[in-house]
Amino acid sequence: MKQRVLVIDDSPFIRRVLSDWIKSEDDMDLIGTASNGREGVEAVKRLRPDVVTLDVEMPEMDGLTALKEIMAASPTAVIMVSSVTVEGASQTMRALEAGAIDFVTKPQGGASLKFVGTKDELLAKIRGARAARLQATARRPVVRATSRVGTTDQVLLIASSTGGPKALVTLFESLPKGLPVPILIVQHMPVGFTASFAKRLDGLGTVVVKEAAAGDRMAPGLALLAPGGQHMTVDGRGQVSLNQGPTIHGVRPAADHLFNTAAAAFGSRCVGVVLTGMGRDGADGALSVRKAGGFVFGEAEESCVVYGMPRAAMEVGGVNVEHPIDRIGGAIVEHLQGRVRRAS
């Protein structure tokens, strides 16, 4: 059955480009367009699309406001179309937390066909929306773990993709403040968005979070987020390196790159976490962590937006145990406490 797609964008040029892309695909059906958020909300109610592409910055009603109304009245798989600006990135991060399943990017003003998010990327994400689990925008209050973790030599590695920004916020909200463990994160995200997302996580007050830069070192209570467009690796001295090597599984940064180097450097000291996402990035790296004596948590299907990456990691034997996202933080703390007790 064809996917029924609605395009919402205030730019006639972008509406035409996206519409042409969708109409060129045999498994997609363009069922309509709208030129602002208000029209878009009404079109969703009337047409009941399978997937919506939604511009972030629009007159009449912006994309974030429209998204919230859509998810409240007619929960739908929504892919945000964002400009690469500080404000666009910030709004996109909020949209992902409000229920959008993913996003692609366009040049500021939309006056070029040279999308940062390419035609193939958008079409792949529309197809991937078939597997997306739509979740209510209202979520249970997250209880932050208060248990203390003593001095530990463990290293926490996190991989996430589609649905990851919301999952990572939930995870960080559930971890105790000042968690004395170095944290390294790969979230599939393009250039220009990881800095904004790092600030969002930093604002939660769990640990210091920053976009990784050349020369950074791991430190307890510090989380480093791989920059968009760059692989992140780590050596035995805790030195973080960045590179623009070939994509892995079509992505850069890739979690496999980080997990494999961390497993080689720290062995049984690694604690891996594979969260929601399309594809299989993180599966081979998670298996490397387990083979090196480390421990890996996977996000359970029931809370994943897309149960792709955790499923792949589980299937290759790279996951010790799965939990829903609101229980992973507590499970990490229990695991770290157990390691401290065994070491004492």
C-alpha positions in Angstrom: 0.0 0.0 0.0 1.3 3.4 -0.9 2.3 5.9 1.8 0.0 8.9 1.8 2.2 12.0 2.3 1.2 15.6 3.1 3.7 18.5 2.5 3.4 21.6 4.7 5.8 24.5 3.9 5.4 28.2 3.3 7.9 28.3 0.4 6.2 27.5 -3.0 9.7 26.4 -4.2 10.2 23.9 -1.4 6.6 22.6 -1.7 7.2 22.0 -5.4 10.6 20.3 -4.9 9.3 18.0 -2.1 6.1 17.3 -4.0 8.1 16.3 -7.1 10.3 14.0 -5.1 7.3 12.2 -3.5 5.3 11.9 -6.7 8.3 10.3 -8.4 8.2 7.3 -6.1 6.0 4.3 -6.9 5.3 3.6 -3.2 4.3 7.1 -2.2 1.2 9.2 -2.9 1.2 13.0 -2.5 -2.3 13.7 -1.1 -1.9 17.4 -0.6 0.1 20.5 0.4 -0.4 23.4 2.8 1.3 26.8 2.9 1.3 27.4 6.7 0.9 25.6 10.0 -2.8 26.5 10.4 -3.7 25.2 7.0 -1.6 22.1 7.7 -3.3 21.2 10.9 -6.7 21.4 9.1 -5.3 19.3 6.2 -4.1 16.6 8.5 -7.6 16.4 10.1 -9.2 16.3 6.7 -6.9 14.1 4.7 -5.5 11.7 7.4 -2.0 11.3 5.9 0.4 8.5 6.9 3.3 10.9 6.9 3.6 14.7 7.1 6.7 16.8 6.1 6.5 20.0 8.2 8.5 23.2 7.9 9.8 24.5 11.1 9.6 28.3 10.4 6.3 29.5 8.9 3.9 32.4 9.2 0.4 32.1 10.6 1.4 29.2 12.7 5.0 27.9 13.1 5.9 24.3 12.7 6.4 23.5 16.4 2.9 24.9 17.3 1.4 23.0 14.4 3.1 19.8 15.4 1.7 20.0 18.9 -1.8 20.5 17.6 -1.4 17.6 15.1 -0.1 15.2 17.8 -2.9 16.2 20.2 -5.7 15.9 17.6 -4.5 13.5 15.0 -1.2 11.7 16.0 0.7 11.3 12.8 4.3 10.4 11.7 5.8 13.9 11.2 9.2 14.7 9.6 10.4 18.2 10.3 12.1 20.2 7.5 14.5 22.6 9.2 16.8 25.5 8.2 20.4 25.3 9.3 20.3 28.2 11.7 20.6 28.5 15.5 16.9 29.2 15.9 16.0 26.4 13.4 18.1 23.9 15.3 16.6 24.9 18.6 13.1 24.6 17.3 13.8 21.3 15.7 15.2 19.9 19.0 11.9 21.0 20.7 9.9 19.4 17.8 11.6 16.1 18.3 10.8 16.1 22.0 7.2 17.1 21.1 6.6 14.0 18.9 8.2 14.5 15.5 9.9 11.2 14.5 12.8 12.8 12.6 14.0 15.8 10.5 15.9 16.8 7.4 17.6 20.1 6.7 17.4 22.7 4.0 19.5 25.9 3.3 18.4 29.1 4.9 15.6 30.6 2.8 15.2 27.3 0.8 16.5 29.0 -2.4 18.5 26.0 -3.5 18.1 22.3 -4.5 21.3 21.5 -2.5 19.5 20.3 0.6 21.8 19.3 3.5 19.2 16.5 3.9 19.2 15.0 0.4 16.3 13.7 -1.6 17.4 10.1 -0.8 17.6 10.9 2.9 14.0 12.4 3.0 12.6 9.5 1.0 14.3 7.0 3.2 12.9 8.7 6.3 9.4 8.7 4.8 9.7 5.0 4.2 11.2 4.5 7.6 8.1 6.1 9.1 6.2 2.9 8.5 8.1 1.3 11.4 7.7 4.3 13.7 5.7 3.9 16.9 3.7 7.1 17.5 3.8 8.1 21.2 1.7 10.5 23.2 3.3 13.9 23.7 2.4 13.7 27.4 4.7 11.4 29.2 5.0 10.1 32.7 7.1 12.2 35.0 10.6 10.9 35.0 11.9 10.0 38.5 15.6 10.9 38.8 17.7 8.3 40.5 19.1 9.6 43.8 21.4 6.6 44.6 25.0 7.6 44.8 27.6 5.9 42.7 31.0 5.7 44.3 34.3 6.1 42.5 34.3 3.9 39.4 36.5 3.3 36.4 33.6 2.6 34.1 32.9 4.4 30.8 29.3 4.9 29.5 28.8 4.7 25.7 25.4 5.7 24.2 24.1 5.2 20.6 20.8 6.6 19.3 19.2 7.7 16.1 15.5 8.2 15.1 13.6 9.1 18.3 17.0 9.5 20.1 16.8 13.1 21.2 13.6 12.5 23.2 15.0 9.2 24.6 18.2 10.9 25.6 16.4 13.6 27.4 14.4 11.0 29.3 17.6 9.0 30.1 19.5 12.1 31.4 16.5 13.2 33.5 16.5 9.8 35.2 20.2 9.6 36.0 21.5 11.1 39.3 23.0 14.5 39.2 26.8 14.5 39.1 27.0 10.9 37.9 30.8 10.3 38.2 31.3 8.5 34.9 32.6 9.7 31.6 29.9 9.6 28.9 30.4 9.4 25.2 27.3 9.8 22.9 26.7 9.2 19.2 23.3 10.6 18.1 22.8 10.5 14.3 22.4 14.2 13.5 23.7 16.5 10.8 26.2 19.4 11.1 24.8 22.4 12.9 22.4 20.5 15.2 24.6 18.7 17.7 25.8 21.8 19.4 22.2 22.9 20.0 21.3 19.4 21.3 24.3 19.3 23.6 23.1 22.6 25.2 19.7 21.0 25.7 21.1 18.0 27.5 23.5 20.2 29.5 20.5 22.3 30.7 19.0 19.2 32.4 21.7 19.5 35.0 22.6 15.8 35.2 26.3 16.3 34.1 28.2 18.8 32.0 27.4 18.1 28.3 29.2 19.6 25.4 29.7 18.9 21.7 33.0 17.1 21.4 36.0 19.0 20.0 39.5 18.0 19.0 41.7 17.6 22.1 38.8 16.8 24.5 39.5 14.1 27.1 37.0 11.9 29.0 36.3 13.0 32.5 33.9 11.8 35.2 30.7 13.9 35.1 31.3 15.0 31.6 29.3 13.9 28.5 30.8 14.4 25.0 28.4 14.4 22.1 29.9 13.5 18.7 29.6 16.4 16.3 27.4 16.1 13.3 29.4 14.9 10.2 32.3 13.5 12.3 33.1 10.1 13.7 34.3 10.1 17.3 36.9 7.6 18.7 38.7 7.3 22.0 42.0 5.8 23.0 43.3 4.2 26.3 44.3 7.6 27.7 40.8 8.9 27.3 41.8 11.2 24.5 38.9 11.8 22.1 39.6 12.1 18.3 37.3 13.2 15.5 37.6 12.3 11.8 35.6 12.6 8.6 36.3 9.1 7.4 33.8 7.1 5.2 30.3 6.7 6.5 29.4 3.5 8.3 26.0 2.1 7.6 25.5 5.4 5.7 26.0 7.6 8.7 28.7 9.8 10.2 29.0 9.9 13.2 28.6 6.2 13.6 28.2 4.5 17.0 30.1 1.4 15.8 33.2 3.5 15.4 33.0 4.8 19.0 32.0 1.5 20.6 34.7 -0.5 18.8 37.5 1.8 19.8 36.2 2.1 23.4 36.0 -1.7 23.7 39.6 -2.0 22.5 40.8 0.7 24.9 38.8 -0.1 28.0 37.5 -3.6 27.7 35.3 -4.7 30.6 35.1 -1.1 31.9 32.6 -0.2 29.1 28.9 0.1 29.7 27.0 0.4 26.4 23.5 1.7 25.7 21.7 1.2 22.4 18.6 3.3 22.1 15.9 3.8 19.5 16.8 4.2 15.8 16.6 3.0 12.3 19.2 0.6 10.8 21.9 -1.4 12.6 24.5 1.1 13.7 25.8 0.2 17.1 25.1 -3.6 16.7 28.7 -4.6 15.9 30.1 -2.1 18.4 27.8 -3.4 21.1 29.0 -7.0 20.4 32.6 -5.8 20.6 31.9 -4.3 24.0 30.3 -7.6 25.2 33.2 -9.7 23.8 35.6 -7.4 25.7 33.8 -8.1 29.0 31.6 -5.0 29.1 27.9 -4.8 29.6 25.3 -3.5 27.2 21.7 -2.2 27.7 19.2 -2.1 24.9 16.0 0.0 24.8 13.0 -2.3 24.8 10.7 -2.2 21.8 7.8 -0.9 23.8 9.4 2.5 24.3 11.3 2.8 21.0 10.1 5.2 18.2 11.9 2.7 15.9 13.0 -0.6 17.2 15.8 -1.0 14.6 19.2 -0.4 16.3 18.4 -2.2 19.5 16.8 -5.1 17.6 20.0 -5.5 15.5 22.2 -5.3 18.5 20.1 -7.9 20.3 20.1 -10.2 17.2 23.9 -10.3 17.0 24.3 -11.0 20.7 25.4 -7.5 21.6 22.8 -6.8 24.3 22.8 -8.2 27.9 19.4 -6.9 28.8 16.6 -4.6 27.5 14.5 -2.1 29.4 12.0 0.6 28.5 13.7 4.1 28.3 12.3 5.2 31.7 14.0 2.3 33.4 17.4 2.3 31.8 18.8 5.1 34.0 18.0 3.2 37.2 19.4 0.0 35.7 22.7 1.8 34.8 23.0 3.1 38.3 22.4 -0.4 39.8 25.0 -1.9 37.4 27.6 0.8 38.3 27.0 0.3 42.0 27.5 -3.4 41.6 30.8 -2.8 39.9 31.9 -0.6 42.7 31.0 -3.2 45.4 32.8 -6.0 43.5 35.9 -3.8 43.2 36.0 -2.9 46.9 
